[in-house]
Structures are given as C-alpha cells and as structure tokens.
C-alpha cells in the first residue's frame, strides 16, 4: 500500500475513532467540536501539503484539467437533455 493510501486510512481511522468515542459518551459535544476543528483546520491541510510535496510532476498531469472540463461539459449537456425546464 502506498503512502497516500496509508495517510487516507489514518485520517478515516481518526474520524471513526472520534465518532465511536462520542457514541459511547466518552467525549462530550464540546470536545467533539474542538477535535473536528483540529482535524479539519490542522491535520487535513498538513496531509494535503505532505501529499502534494511527494507528487512526481510530469506532462500527463497537465491533461487532467482539460479532461475534467470535458466531463463537466458532457454532464451539463446531459443535465439539460434529461431535465429541461
């Protein structure tokens, strides 16, 4: 398993651990709000920065925005065809 998958699984484990601790009433609502702020405002941005720093840049990555734009246009056309006003 590569490093990105391990980091993602670790983040999910932290989230589920917090949920479990709240369900068994070890954490209070105020504690859960503080921990969720910590995870969302500190841990996940750090994870993104670490992951981006490990990416190997090459020319094929430049095609991704164009592919996403194309799929967006296709979805838009399908949406207008399936759900006309």
Secondary structure, 3 states (H helix, E strand, C coil): CCHHHHHHHHHHHHHHHHHHHHHCCCCCHHHHHHHHHHHHHHHHHHHHHHHHHCCCCCHHHHHHHHHHHHHHHHHHHHHHHHCCC
